[in-house]
Amino acid sequence: MGLVLGAAAPSAAQDVAAGAADFSQRCHICHTGELNSAAPNLAGVVGRKAASAGFNYSAALTASGLTWSRPALDAFLADPMKMTPGTRMLISTPDPKRRADLVAYLATLR
Ligand code: HEC
């Protein structure tokens, strides 16, 4: 990553390295990037329409009409089942700092 991992900038609002580490621990198992099998590819997810990556999405996410702005991603990741009841994305991230880091990392995926 070319970035220092760990607590290099604990006060930074968004920490891409921390987000990357969290992603590899909790998200990568499904969102592997290329395969699009267990979960949709998240490359370019910031700014794209929800349920638009050619994955076999739930009806809930398909019908959501959402676009993944940073605030929309933040709300979704906090509690996906609350924002889009019926989604098959079941991993919640209640900690706001963790979400900010994750969204900062997601924004680097191209
Ligand atoms: C157990 C597998 C699994 C894990 C772990 C997982 N996801 Fe997901 N994720 C999914 C599935 C399945 C969907 C599609 C949901 C649907 O169709 O309702 C999804 C959808 C998403 C979407 C919307 C994508 C789109 O194309 O609209 C985002 C963003 C997302 N996940 C982020 C994350 C993040 C960040 C993490 C780690 C905190 C994570 N996911 C962990 C399975 C997973």
Residues whose N, C-alpha, C, O or C-beta is under 5 A from the ligand:
A	BS01	HEC	R26 C27 C30 A38 A39 P40 N41 K49 A50 A51 S52 A53 N56 Y57 S58 L61 G86 T87 R88 M89 I91 L102
